[in-house]
């Protein structure tokens, strides 16, 4: 290491060597620009020689540099010189915790002080999405100002697991470690999930934190073994002796904190470091107030008779004072507010609509009620009623709205319309567009300025700033799940509550996820559409009823059994949406009804001038209709299966029978086969089968991620389809039928969907949100060449006119058309509107089709039931009743 002494790395003058370890060499250096001493760490070849790891290192280093915490070693700079990558860090004077523990256990006050500092630092890092992954005494420096966590986050920079499994990712120490010592030194602080090769998260750090605190208090390793195998077995299968068995004066509460940190299953540990910090502060305050000596734990000799007498006298005094205060409190506290019920009847001719998503919302203070209604045959619109007023007023600019929700201060209303998330002031004014949001499924607005919402194309929860932007994924699907819906931020905005479901969204499970760490915990099965009641309960929907369970907000745990609290609440069996809303002040609003499939749709022929004629077939939940090339038959998804409809004979027959959920039918250009998507047991397949039902299914391609066929090339040899990637972004792929190989056509950091081959197969139309909103583009296929933006004010769901000279697309509720020429070069005309109407849209493929002559459009329209509700029930001070039915006592 002395070879660098006296040399420079960038502007830094190397003074002397400090130490070496698995992640590199560390030198004491001087920054002449600021005249300060720094520590410079040089990365080893196994990182710096690999471009992808170096790029990841720089990204992680920038993240770690953003951590500004008194107990995290500051990262000042990164650099590269002559192929050598290096870090510049705060230079610390002191000793590591590992060196200190060689002298014996720490006094209790130091254990608590250091533990509080470390847990607070972990909490800061976890909120930034950074997991240490190698927390241990060798990475904790003890200085005059307290602890400092070293090399935070760099464990993420390891190479392939197989290549470094026997190396300590950290630390940097003077003594060189043997391979065996390095293994044991690292393994002793590893959580079970690390040893089993599972992904580490914040709870992994919490396990290591518990091991470190145990060692600080006892100077003993929590887990020890004579070999690597025996040590791993101890960590996976046994619990260490309680700290109090080695240090009798240890507070029982500290034993409890450490024991919960060391639970084998991550779900059973503390779920975030913030709660640990609070617990440790409480223990520290109790230890101080109890007069425990932290330097010597043996009490001084006393006259115990006098002590007993004095204690009894003081206790009696406390009892008298306590009873007096209790009586005064009973006398002065107001009685529980009365529970009041009343019904709001909508004006004549008005009815609630959009019941496959939430249609009502109470403001947080309970003074306002928003709802979605239609007057006569008019468009759905957002209405706002001040509870003290007998009338509701329509909100201009909210035509076609769904899913209303309030801002935390009650001054804004959020809603969705035309594939957009919007907000409007309750005081009036124009609606403001915040971002794209197709097929929303509930939303919640945090006090931190973020909006979370469910979205059918993305399947997971998305979030976007209330100032606008591009929505980003907030959650991720677990095995067997297809949707995350109905989000709600818990008080404090550190956790989000939501419903996760498979094929049956009305019968999924309620889950919570930490916003800081991404750690998820499932609470209950067979439930949907949850809300948190500040009186201490979780309320959710099940079979058209509201059910409640007592819930500890601090621990994020259900603490008792389920109790039915309201029967007969309108619930959609299609989506699970349940028509109820709670205010933070204790009010409940709900719509009576029985669980039913509220989304009933009709198939409608619409001419170019907007005249509509429904097909004479029963209402159903139709999706993605596709006409055969000759226009005589129709393939459409309904009830999670593909059905065929003979337009001339007026007959319906089921086409798919096998697998789980089948949909997205697509005719081959010769009309002989139908391709479709199928999801079953976590896999997503694309099949095709003869249209007359003969022969069997043939799988074209399979994937672990959802995918959907979108367009066949004119010769039937290429299939353009859409696939979600691991980041829940939509990509466009093309499958070659000849060798059954698929290749990506568009893979970007944006969403691209609904690809459509032109009639000559030379062009591919698609939709992309690269500009910040969805627009329609055309590119040559297979390329090379530029691209042309077709739409000008937003566009989705492109479909070519069969004559090849026109391209149709949707812009909100408008059907648009653009003239196209391809000879001698590509050119597009000015978009023009053909008609406007409330017809269903969809992503990732078009939710309509065009007749062979290009003169009619087969659209899908939602038909509200004749018995659509016209009343909203309101219960004031409902939480008083809820507390009686569902007490919040501990388990």
C-alpha positions in Angstrom: 0.0 0.0 0.0 2.9 2.4 0.6 3.4 2.6 -3.2 0.9 5.5 -3.4 2.3 7.6 -0.5 3.4 11.0 -1.8 1.4 10.7 -5.0 -1.9 12.3 -6.1 -5.3 11.0 -7.1 -7.0 13.9 -8.8 -6.4 16.9 -6.5 -5.9 14.7 -3.4 -2.3 14.3 -2.0 -1.9 10.8 -0.6 -0.2 11.0 2.9 -0.2 7.5 4.3 -1.9 4.1 4.2 -4.8 3.3 6.6 -5.9 -0.2 5.7 -7.1 -2.7 3.2 -10.1 -5.0 2.8 -12.4 -6.7 0.4 -13.7 -3.5 -1.1 -10.3 -1.8 -1.6 -7.5 0.2 0.0 -7.9 3.3 2.1 -5.4 6.1 2.4 -5.1 9.3 4.5 -4.9 12.2 2.1 -5.1 16.0 2.0 -7.4 18.1 -0.1 -5.2 21.2 -0.8 -8.2 23.2 -2.1 -10.0 23.2 1.3 -6.9 22.3 3.4 -8.6 19.4 5.1 -7.7 15.8 5.7 -9.8 13.2 3.9 -9.9 9.4 3.5 -9.4 8.1 -0.1 -10.6 4.6 -1.0 -9.4 2.9 -4.1 -11.8 0.4 -5.7 -10.4 -3.1 -6.5 -10.0 -4.4 -10.0 -13.0 -6.7 -9.8 -15.2 -3.5 -9.7 -13.3 -1.0 -11.7 -12.6 -3.3 -14.6 -16.3 -3.8 -15.3 -18.1 -0.9 -16.9 -21.6 -1.9 -15.7 -20.4 -2.2 -12.1 -18.5 1.1 -12.4 -21.7 2.8 -13.7 -23.7 1.3 -10.8 -21.0 2.4 -8.4 -21.2 6.0 -9.6 -25.0 5.9 -9.3 -24.9 4.4 -5.8 -22.2 6.8 -4.8 -24.4 9.8 -5.8 -27.2 8.3 -3.7 -25.0 7.7 -0.7 -23.6 11.3 -1.1 -27.2 12.6 -0.7 -27.3 11.1 2.8 -26.8 14.0 5.3 -26.7 12.5 8.7 -24.6 13.1 11.8 -23.9 9.4 12.2 -23.1 8.4 8.6 -19.6 8.9 7.3 -19.9 11.6 4.6 -19.0 10.8 1.0 -17.4 13.9 -0.4 -16.3 13.0 -3.9 -15.8 10.3 -6.5 -13.2 10.3 -9.2 -11.1 8.3 -11.7 -7.4 8.6 -12.7 -5.5 6.4 -15.0 -8.2 3.7 -14.8 -8.3 3.8 -11.0 -11.7 4.6 -9.4 -11.7 6.1 -6.0 -13.9 7.5 -3.3 -13.2 10.5 -1.1 -14.7 10.3 2.4 -14.8 12.1 5.7 -11.6 11.3 7.7 -12.5 10.0 11.1 -10.4 9.7 14.2 -11.3 7.1 16.8 -11.6 3.3 16.9 -14.1 0.9 15.4 -16.7 -0.7 17.6 -15.1 -4.1 16.9 -11.8 -2.8 18.5 -13.7 -1.4 21.4 -15.6 -4.7 22.1 -12.3 -6.5 22.6 -12.2 -4.7 25.9 -15.6 -6.0 27.1 -19.2 -5.0 27.0 -20.3 -1.3 26.8 -22.1 0.4 29.8 -25.9 0.5 29.3 -25.9 4.2 28.6 -23.4 3.8 25.8 -25.3 0.8 24.4 -28.5 2.9 24.2 -26.7 6.0 22.9 -24.9 4.2 20.1 -27.9 2.0 19.3 -30.1 5.1 19.0 -27.6 6.8 16.7 -27.2 3.7 14.5 -30.9 3.1 14.2 -31.6 6.7 13.4 -28.9 6.6 10.7 -30.4 3.4 9.2 -33.8 5.0 9.2 -32.4 8.0 7.2 -30.7 5.6 4.7 -33.7 3.3 4.3 -35.9 6.3 3.5 -33.6 7.0 0.7 -34.0 3.4 -0.6 -30.4 2.4 0.5 -29.8 -0.8 2.4 -26.4 -1.4 4.0 -26.4 -5.2 3.8 -23.2 -5.6 5.8 -23.8 -3.8 9.1 -21.3 -5.0 11.8 -19.0 -3.6 14.5 -16.1 -3.3 12.0 -18.2 -0.8 10.0 -19.0 1.4 12.9 -16.5 4.0 14.0 -16.6 5.4 17.6 -15.6 9.1 17.6 -15.8 11.9 20.1 -19.1 13.0 18.6 -20.6 9.5 18.7 -20.9 6.7 16.1 -20.3 6.9 12.4 -21.5 4.2 9.9 -18.8 3.5 7.3 -19.0 2.5 3.7 -22.8 2.8 3.8 -24.5 1.3 0.7 -21.4 0.0 -1.0 -22.3 -3.6 -0.3 -24.8 -3.1 -3.2 -21.8 -2.8 -5.5 -20.8 -6.4 -5.3 -20.2 -8.4 -8.5 -22.1 -11.6 -9.3 -23.0 -13.4 -6.1 -21.1 -16.6 -6.9 -17.9 -14.6 -7.4 -18.0 -12.9 -4.0 -19.8 -15.3 -1.8 -16.7 -16.0 0.3 -15.6 -12.4 0.6 -16.5 -9.7 3.0 -17.9 -6.8 1.0 -16.6 -4.5 3.7 -14.7 -3.6 6.0 -11.3 -1.8 5.8 -9.1 -2.8 8.7 -5.4 -2.8 9.4 -5.1 -6.5 9.9 -5.4 -8.7 6.8 -8.1 -11.3 7.2 -7.9 -14.9 6.3 -10.5 -16.4 4.0 -12.1 -18.3 6.9 -12.1 -15.3 9.2 -13.6 -13.1 6.5 -16.4 -15.6 6.0 -17.2 -16.0 9.7 -16.8 -12.3 10.4 -19.4 -11.5 7.7 -21.7 -14.5 8.3 -22.2 -13.7 12.0 -24.2 -10.6 11.1 -26.1 -12.0 8.1 -29.9 -12.4 8.3 -31.4 -15.8 7.3 -32.7 -14.4 4.0 -29.2 -13.4 3.0 -27.9 -16.9 3.8 -30.7 -18.4 1.7 -29.9 -16.3 -1.3 -33.0 -14.1 -1.0 -33.1 -10.4 -1.7 -32.1 -8.2 1.2 -34.1 -5.2 2.2 -34.3 -2.8 5.2 -35.4 -5.7 7.5 -32.1 -7.4 6.7 -30.3 -4.4 8.2 -32.6 -4.6 11.2 -31.5 -8.2 11.9 -27.8 -7.2 11.7 -28.6 -4.2 13.9 -30.0 -6.6 16.6 -26.8 -8.7 16.4 -24.7 -5.6 16.8 -26.7 -4.3 19.8 -26.5 -7.8 21.4 -22.7 -7.7 21.1 -22.4 -4.2 22.4 -24.4 -5.2 25.6 -22.6 -8.5 26.2 -19.3 -8.5 24.2 -20.5 -11.9 23.0 -21.4 -12.9 19.5 -25.1 -13.6 19.2 -24.4 -16.6 16.9 -21.2 -18.7 17.0 -20.1 -21.9 15.4 -16.9 -24.0 14.9 -17.4 -24.0 11.1 -19.2 -22.1 8.4 -21.9 -24.8 8.3 -22.6 -24.8 12.0 -22.7 -21.0 12.2 -25.2 -20.9 9.3 -27.3 -23.5 11.1 -27.3 -21.4 14.3 -28.5 -18.3 12.5 -31.2 -20.2 10.7 -32.5 -22.3 13.5 -31.6 -21.0 17.0 -32.1 -17.9 19.1 -29.3 -16.5 21.3 -29.6 -16.4 25.1 -31.4 -13.3 26.3 -29.1 -10.3 27.0 -30.4 -10.2 30.6 -29.1 -13.8 31.2 -25.5 -12.4 30.6 -26.1 -8.9 31.9 -28.8 -9.1 34.7 -29.3 -5.4 34.9 -30.4 -5.1 31.3 -33.9 -3.5 31.0 -36.5 -6.1 29.8 -37.6 -3.7 27.1 -34.1 -3.8 25.5 -34.2 -7.6 25.5 -37.6 -7.3 23.7 -36.2 -4.9 21.1 -33.3 -7.1 20.3 -35.3 -10.3 20.3 -37.7 -8.9 17.7 -34.8 -7.7 15.6 -33.5 -11.3 15.5 -36.8 -13.0 14.3 -36.1 -15.5 11.6 -38.9 -14.3 9.3 -38.5 -10.6 8.0 -42.3 -10.1 8.5 -42.0 -10.8 12.2 -39.2 -8.3 12.8 -39.5 -4.6 13.3 -40.6 -3.3 9.9 -38.7 0.0 10.0 -35.8 1.5 11.9 -37.8 4.6 13.0 -39.9 2.5 15.3 -36.8 0.9 16.8 -35.4 4.4 17.4 -38.5 5.4 19.3 -38.4 2.3 21.4 -34.8 2.8 22.3 -35.3 6.5 23.3 -38.2 5.4 25.5 -35.9 2.8 27.2 -33.2 5.4 27.6 -35.5 7.8 29.2 -36.9 5.1 31.5 -33.4 4.0 32.5 -32.4 7.6 33.3 -35.5 8.3 35.3 -35.3 5.1 37.3 -31.8 6.1 38.5 -30.0 3.1 37.1 -26.3 3.6 37.3 -24.7 2.9 33.9 -21.1 2.7 35.1 -21.8 0.3 37.9 -25.1 -1.6 38.2 -24.9 -2.6 41.9 -27.3 -0.5 44.1 -25.8 1.2 47.2 -26.7 -0.3 50.6 -29.9 1.1 52.2 -32.1 0.9 55.2 -34.7 -1.3 53.5 -37.4 -0.9 56.3 -37.4 2.8 55.8 -37.3 2.4 52.1 -40.3 0.1 52.1 -42.3 2.5 54.4 -41.4 5.5 52.2 -42.3 3.6 49.0 -45.7 2.6 50.5 -46.5 6.2 51.5 -45.6 7.5 48.0 -47.6 4.7 46.3 -50.7 5.6 48.4 -50.3 9.2 47.5 -50.1 8.4 43.8 -53.3 6.3 44.1 -55.2 9.1 45.8 -54.0 11.7 43.2 -54.8 9.3 40.4 -58.3 8.7 41.6 -58.9 12.4 42.0 -57.6 13.1 38.5 -59.7 10.3 37.0 -62.9 11.6 38.7 -62.2 15.2 37.6 -61.6 13.9 34.0 -64.8 12.0 34.0 -66.7 15.0 35.3 -65.1 17.5 32.8 -64.8 15.4 29.7 -67.7 15.8 27.3 -70.0 12.8 26.6 -69.5 10.9 23.4 -71.0 12.7 20.4 -74.3 11.3 19.3 -74.3 9.1 16.1 -76.6 10.7 13.6 -77.9 9.1 10.4 -79.5 10.7 7.3 -79.9 10.2 3.6 -79.0 12.5 0.7 -81.3 12.1 -2.2 -80.0 13.2 -5.6 -82.1 15.7 -7.6 -84.8 14.3 -9.9 -83.3 12.6 -13.0 -79.8 12.4 -11.5 -78.2 9.0 -10.7 -74.8 7.8 -9.5 -72.6 6.4 -12.3 -69.2 4.9 -12.7 -69.8 2.3 -10.0 -66.9 0.0 -11.1 -64.7 2.6 -9.4 -65.3 4.7 -6.3 -68.0 7.2 -7.1 -68.2 9.1 -3.7 -65.7 10.8 -1.5 -65.8 12.7 1.9 -63.4 15.5 2.5 -60.9 14.8 5.4 -62.8 17.2 7.7 -66.2 15.7 6.7 -67.6 19.1 5.6 -67.9 18.2 1.9 -69.1 15.3 -0.2 -68.1 14.7 -3.8 -69.8 12.2 -6.1 -70.0 11.2 -9.7 -73.5 11.4 -11.3 -75.2 11.9 -14.6 -78.3 14.0 -15.3 -80.7 12.2 -17.6 -78.7 10.9 -20.6 -75.9 13.4 -20.0 -72.3 12.7 -19.4 -71.0 11.7 -16.0 -69.8 14.7 -14.0 -68.3 15.5 -10.7 -70.6 17.2 -8.1 -69.7 18.8 -4.8 -72.0 19.3 -1.9 -71.2 21.2 1.3 -72.8 19.0 4.0 -74.5 22.0 5.6 -76.2 22.9 2.3 -79.1 21.1 0.7 -77.8 21.4 -2.8 -74.8 20.1 -4.8 -73.1 22.0 -7.6 -71.5 20.5 -10.7 -67.8 21.1 -11.2 -67.1 22.5 -14.7 -64.5 20.7 -16.7 -65.0 17.3 -15.0 -67.2 15.7 -17.7 -66.5 11.9 -17.8 -64.9 12.0 -14.4 -64.3 8.9 -12.2 -62.6 8.1 -8.8 -63.0 11.4 -6.9 -60.6 12.0 -3.9 -59.7 15.0 -1.8 -56.3 16.6 -1.0 -55.3 16.4 2.7 -56.4 20.0 3.3 -59.7 19.5 1.5 -59.0 22.4 -0.9 -58.6 20.3 -4.0 -60.4 17.5 -5.7 -58.6 14.8 -7.7 -60.3 12.8 -10.4 -59.7 10.9 -13.6 -61.0 11.5 -17.1 -60.0 10.8 -20.7 -56.9 8.8 -19.6 -55.6 11.6 -17.4 -55.3 12.3 -13.7 -56.5 15.9 -12.9 -57.2 18.1 -10.0 -59.5 21.1 -9.5 -59.9 23.6 -6.7 -63.1 23.2 -4.6 -63.4 27.0 -4.8 -63.6 26.9 -8.6 -61.3 27.4 -11.6 -60.0 25.2 -14.4 -59.0 21.6 -13.9 -55.2 20.9 -14.0 -53.8 17.8 -15.7 -51.2 16.0 -13.7 -50.3 13.0 -15.8 -51.4 9.9 -17.8 -53.7 7.5 -15.9 -55.5 4.9 -17.9 -58.3 2.7 -16.3 -57.7 4.0 -12.7 -58.6 2.0 -9.7 -58.7 4.3 -6.7 -56.4 7.1 -5.5 -55.0 8.7 -2.4 -53.3 12.1 -1.8 -50.5 12.4 0.8 -49.6 15.5 2.8 -46.1 15.2 1.2 -47.5 16.1 -2.2 -47.7 12.7 -3.8 -50.7 11.0 -5.3 -50.9 7.2 -5.4 -53.3 5.4 -7.7 -54.2 2.0 -9.1 -54.0 1.6 -12.9 -55.1 -1.4 -14.9 -52.4 -1.3 -17.5 -49.6 -1.1 -15.0 -51.3 -3.5 -12.6 -49.2 -2.1 -9.7 -49.8 1.2 -7.8 -48.3 4.3 -9.4 -47.4 7.6 -7.8 -47.0 11.1 -9.2 -46.4 14.5 -7.7 -49.5 16.7 -7.2 -47.7 19.3 -9.3 -47.7 16.9 -12.2 -45.2 14.6 -13.9 -44.7 11.1 -15.2 -46.2 8.4 -12.9 -43.7 5.9 -11.4 -44.3 2.4 -10.0 -44.8 2.4 -6.2 -45.4 -1.4 -5.6 -44.5 -4.6 -7.3 -46.7 -7.7 -7.9 -46.1 -10.9 -6.0 -46.6 -14.4 -7.4 -50.2 -15.0 -8.4 -51.2 -11.3 -8.3 -52.6 -9.3 -11.2 -53.6 -6.0 -9.7 -53.0 -3.5 -6.9 -55.9 -1.2 -6.3 -57.6 1.2 -3.8 -54.5 2.8 -2.2 -54.6 4.9 1.0 -51.8 6.7 2.8 -51.7 6.1 6.5 -51.4 9.1 8.8 -47.8 10.3 8.6 -47.5 9.2 5.0 -44.8 6.6 5.7 -47.0 3.6 4.7 -49.5 2.9 2.0 -52.5 0.6 2.4 -53.9 -1.2 -0.7 -55.7 -4.2 -2.0 -53.8 -6.9 -3.9 -55.7 -9.4 -6.0 -55.5 -12.2 -8.6 -58.1 -12.9 -11.2 -60.9 -12.1 -8.7 -60.3 -8.5 -7.6 -63.3 -8.6 -5.3 -61.7 -11.3 -3.2 -58.0 -10.5 -2.8 -56.0 -9.5 0.3 -55.2 -6.3 2.1 -51.6 -5.3 2.3 -49.4 -2.4 3.5 -46.0 -1.2 2.2 -43.4 1.1 3.7 -42.7 4.0 1.4 -39.2 4.3 2.8 -38.0 0.7 2.4 -40.5 -0.9 0.0 -41.1 -3.6 2.6 -44.5 -5.1 2.3 -46.7 -7.0 4.8 -49.9 -8.8 4.0 -52.6 -8.2 6.6 -55.7 -10.3 5.7 -57.1 -12.5 3.0 -60.5 -12.4 1.3 -60.7 -8.6 1.5 -60.7 -5.6 -0.8 -61.1 -1.8 -0.8 -59.6 -1.0 2.6 -59.7 2.3 4.6 -58.1 3.2 7.9 -60.3 4.6 10.6 -58.4 7.0 13.0 -60.4 5.5 15.8 -58.1 2.5 15.5 -59.6 0.1 13.0 -59.1 -1.1 9.5 -62.4 -1.2 7.5 -62.6 -3.3 4.3 -65.2 -4.7 2.0 -66.2 -8.4 1.7 -69.2 -9.7 -0.1 -71.1 -6.4 -0.2 -70.5 -5.8 3.6 -68.1 -3.6 5.5 -65.9 -5.5 8.0 -63.6 -4.0 10.6 -60.7 -5.2 12.6 -58.8 -3.5 15.4 -55.5 -2.2 14.2 -52.4 -0.8 15.9 -51.1 2.0 13.7 -47.8 2.2 15.6 -47.0 -1.5 15.1 -48.9 -1.8 11.8 -50.5 -4.9 13.1 -54.1 -6.3 13.3 -54.8 -6.8 17.0 -58.2 -8.6 17.0 -60.9 -10.5 15.1 -63.1 -9.3 12.2 -66.5 -7.8 12.9 -69.3 -6.9 10.4 -70.1 -3.3 10.9 -72.3 -2.3 7.9 -74.3 -4.6 5.7 -75.6 -4.2 2.2 -73.0 -1.7 0.7 -72.9 -1.5 -3.1 -69.9 -3.5 -4.3 -68.8 -4.4 -7.9 -68.0 -8.0 -8.3 -66.0 -7.1 -11.4 -63.5 -4.7 -9.8 -64.1 -5.0 -6.1 -64.9 -1.2 -5.9 -67.2 -0.6 -2.9 -69.1 2.6 -2.5 -68.1 4.0 0.8 -65.9 6.8 2.2 -64.6 7.8 5.6 -63.6 11.2 6.9 -60.8 11.7 9.4 -63.4 13.3 11.8 -65.5 10.2 12.0 -68.2 10.4 9.3 -69.2 7.6 7.0 -70.9 7.9 3.6 -72.0 4.9 1.7 -74.4 3.7 -1.0 -76.8 0.8 -0.2 -77.0 -2.2 -2.6 -76.0 -5.8 -3.1 -72.7 -7.0 -4.6 -73.2 -7.0 -8.3 -71.4 -6.7 -11.6 -72.0 -3.0 -12.1 -70.0 -2.7 -15.4 -72.4 -3.8 -18.1 -71.3 -3.0 -21.6 -72.8 -3.0 -25.1 -71.1 -3.4 -28.5 -72.1 -0.5 -30.7 -71.6 0.2 -34.4 -70.7 3.9 -34.8 -70.6 5.7 -38.2 -68.0 8.3 -39.1 -70.4 11.0 -38.1 -71.0 9.5 -34.6 -74.4 7.8 -35.2 -74.6 4.7 -33.0 -76.4 1.4 -33.4 -76.0 -1.3 -30.6 -75.5 -4.9 -31.7 -78.5 -7.1 -30.7 -76.6 -9.1 -28.1 -76.9 -9.1 -24.3 -75.0 -6.7 -22.1 -71.7 -8.0 -20.8 -68.3 -7.0 -19.7 -66.9 -6.9 -23.3 -63.2 -6.0 -24.0 -61.0 -5.7 -27.1 -63.4 -6.6 -29.9 -61.8 -7.8 -33.1 -63.5 -8.3 -36.5 -62.5 -11.1 -38.8 -60.8 -9.9 -42.1 -64.1 -10.5 -44.0 -66.1 -8.6 -41.4 -68.6 -11.4 -40.8 -67.5 -12.6 -37.4 -66.3 -11.0 -34.2 -63.9 -12.3 -31.5 -64.2 -10.5 -28.1 -63.2 -11.1 -24.5 -66.0 -11.5 -21.9 -65.9 -13.2 -18.5 -62.1 -13.8 -18.8 -62.6 -15.9 -21.9 -62.7 -15.4 -25.7 -66.1 -15.7 -27.4 -67.0 -15.6 -31.1 -70.1 -13.8 -32.5 -71.5 -14.5 -36.0 -72.8 -11.1 -37.1 -75.0 -12.5 -39.9 -76.6 -15.3 -37.8 -76.6 -13.5 -34.5 -75.1 -16.5 -32.6 -72.5 -16.6 -29.8 -70.1 -19.5 -29.1 -67.3 -19.8 -26.6 -63.8 -20.1 -28.2 -61.4 -20.7 -25.2 -61.8 -23.3 -22.5 -58.4 -24.1 -21.1 -56.0 -22.2 -18.9 -56.8 -19.4 -16.5 -57.6 -15.9 -17.9 -57.8 -15.7 -21.7 -58.3 -12.5 -23.7 -56.9 -10.2 -26.4 -58.2 -12.1 -29.4 -56.5 -11.3 -32.7 -57.4 -12.8 -36.1 -54.6 -13.9 -38.5 -54.7 -12.0 -41.8 -56.2 -15.1 -43.6 -59.0 -15.4 -41.0 -58.1 -19.1 -40.3 -56.7 -18.7 -36.8 -57.1 -16.6 -33.7 -54.2 -15.7 -31.4 -54.8 -14.7 -27.8 -53.1 -14.2 -24.5 -53.5 -16.6 -21.5 -52.4 -16.2 -17.9 -52.1 -19.2 -15.7 -50.0 -19.9 -12.6 -47.8 -16.9 -12.9 -46.9 -17.4 -16.6 -48.1 -15.3 -19.5 -48.5 -17.1 -22.8 -49.6 -16.2 -26.3 -51.4 -19.1 -28.1 -53.2 -19.5 -31.4 -55.9 -22.0 -32.5 -58.0 -22.7 -35.6 -61.0 -20.3 -35.7 -63.4 -23.2 -36.4 -62.3 -24.9 -33.2 -60.5 -27.8 -34.8 -57.1 -28.9 -33.7 -55.6 -28.0 -30.4 -53.9 -25.0 -28.8 -50.4 -24.1 -29.9 -48.2 -21.9 -27.8 -46.4 -19.2 -29.7 -44.4 -17.6 -26.9 -44.3 -17.6 -23.1 -43.0 -15.1 -20.5 -42.9 -14.4 -16.8 -44.2 -10.9 -17.5 -47.7 -10.0 -18.9 -47.8 -9.7 -22.7 -50.6 -9.1 -25.2 -50.8 -9.7 -29.0 -51.6 -6.5 -30.9 -51.1 -6.9 -34.7 -50.2 -9.4 -37.4 -48.1 -8.4 -40.4 -50.0 -8.6 -43.7 -48.2 -11.9 -44.7 -49.0 -13.4 -41.3 -45.3 -14.1 -40.5 -44.8 -11.4 -37.9 -46.7 -10.8 -34.7 -46.3 -7.5 -32.9 -47.0 -7.7 -29.2 -46.7 -5.7 -26.0 -44.8 -6.9 -23.0 -44.3 -5.5 -19.5 -40.6 -5.5 -18.4 -39.4 -6.0 -14.9 -39.9 -2.3 -14.2 -43.5 -2.5 -15.3 -42.8 -0.5 -18.4 -44.5 -1.4 -21.7 -42.2 -2.5 -24.5 -43.0 -3.5 -28.1 -41.7 -6.8 -29.4 -42.1 -8.7 -32.7 -42.3 -12.5 -32.9 -41.1 -14.2 -36.1 -43.4 -17.1 -36.8 -40.8 -19.0 -38.8 -38.3 -19.6 -36.1 -40.6 -18.6 -33.1 -38.0 -16.1 -32.0 -39.0 -12.7 -30.5 -37.0 -9.6 -30.7 -37.6 -6.2 -29.1 -38.6 -3.4 -31.4 -38.9 -0.6 -28.9 -37.3 -0.7 -25.4 -37.0 2.7 -23.7 -37.6 4.2 -20.3 -41.1 5.2 -21.4 -44.2 3.2 -22.2 -44.8 2.1 -25.8 -48.0 0.1 -26.6 -50.7 -0.8 -29.2 -48.3 -1.5 -32.2 -50.1 -1.8 -35.5 -48.6 -3.0 -38.8 -49.6 -0.9 -41.9 -51.3 -2.7 -44.7 -48.1 -3.1 -46.7 -46.1 -4.2 -43.5 -43.5 -1.4 -44.0 -44.7 0.8 -41.1 -45.6 0.3 -37.5 -47.9 2.7 -35.7 -47.8 2.8 -31.9 -48.5 5.0 -28.8 -45.8 6.4 -26.5 -45.7 8.7 -23.5 -42.1 9.9 -24.1 -43.3 13.5 -24.4 -45.0 13.4 -21.0 -48.4 12.3 -22.4 -49.4 9.6 -24.8 -49.1 10.5 -28.5 -49.3 8.3 -31.6 -46.2 7.8 -33.7 -45.2 5.9 -36.9 -41.8 4.3 -37.6 -40.6 2.2 -40.5 -40.4 -1.5 -39.9 -37.9 -3.1 -39.4 -36.0 0.2 -39.9 -33.8 2.0 -40.0 -35.4 5.5 -40.3 -36.9 8.3 -38.3 -40.3 8.5 -36.7 -43.3 10.7 -37.3 -45.6 12.0 -34.6 -49.2 11.6 -35.9 -51.3 13.0 -33.0 -50.9 16.6 -31.8 -53.0 16.9 -28.7 -52.6 13.4 -27.1 -53.4 10.1 -28.8 -53.9 6.5 -28.0 -55.1 3.2 -29.6 -54.0 3.6 -33.3 -55.6 1.4 -35.9 -55.0 1.7 -39.7 -57.9 2.0 -42.1 -58.0 -1.2 -44.1 -57.4 0.8 -47.3 -54.0 1.9 -45.9 -54.5 5.6 -46.6 -55.8 6.6 -43.2 -54.8 6.1 -39.5 -57.4 6.3 -36.7 -56.7 7.0 -33.1 -58.4 8.1 -29.8 -57.8 11.4 -28.1 -59.8 11.3 -24.9 -63.4 10.8 -26.0 -62.7 11.9 -29.6 -62.2 9.5 -32.6 -59.5 11.1 -34.8 -58.4 10.4 -38.4 -55.2 11.3 -40.2 -54.6 10.9 -44.0 -51.4 9.0 -44.7 -49.3 8.7 -47.8 -46.3 6.4 -48.2 -45.1 7.1 -51.7 -42.7 8.4 -52.6 -42.1 9.0 -48.9 -44.0 8.9 -45.7 -46.3 11.9 -45.0 -49.2 12.5 -42.6 -52.0 15.0 -42.9 -53.6 17.2 -40.2 -55.6 15.3 -37.6 -59.4 15.8 -37.8 -62.2 14.7 -35.4 -64.7 12.2 -36.8 -67.0 12.0 -33.7 -67.0 12.3 -29.9 -68.6 10.0 -27.4 -68.3 8.1 -24.1 -66.8 4.8 -25.3 -64.5 2.6 -23.4 -60.7 2.8 -24.0 -57.9 0.4 -23.0 -54.2 -0.1 -22.9 -52.0 -1.8 -24.0 -54.1 -2.4 -27.2 -57.0 -0.7 -28.9 -60.5 -1.3 -27.4 -62.3 -0.9 -30.7 -62.1 -2.1 -34.3 -62.8 -0.8 -37.8 -65.0 -2.4 -40.5 -63.4 -3.7 -43.7 -64.7 -0.7 -45.7 -63.3 1.8 -43.1 -66.7 3.4 -42.7 -67.8 2.1 -39.3 -66.3 1.6 -35.9 -67.2 -1.2 -33.5 -67.0 0.5 -30.1 -67.7 -0.6 -26.5 -70.1 1.5 -24.3 -70.8 1.2 -20.6 -74.5 1.0 -19.9 -75.6 2.1 -16.5 -78.3 0.0 -15.0 -81.9 1.3 -14.9 -81.8 0.8 -11.1 -78.7 3.0 -10.7 -78.7 4.4 -7.1 -80.0 7.9 -6.4 -79.3 8.1 -2.6 -76.2 8.4 -0.4 -76.3 7.4 3.2 -74.4 9.5 5.7 -73.6 8.6 9.4 -72.1 11.4 11.5 -69.8 10.4 14.4 -69.8 6.8 13.1 -66.4 6.2 14.8 -68.2 6.3 18.2 -70.3 3.3 17.1 -67.3 1.7 15.5 -65.3 1.8 18.8 -68.2 0.1 20.5 -68.4 -2.7 18.0 -64.7 -3.1 17.4 -62.7 -2.2 20.6 -59.0 -1.5 20.0 -57.5 -3.5 22.9 -54.2 -5.3 22.3 -54.0 -9.0 21.3 
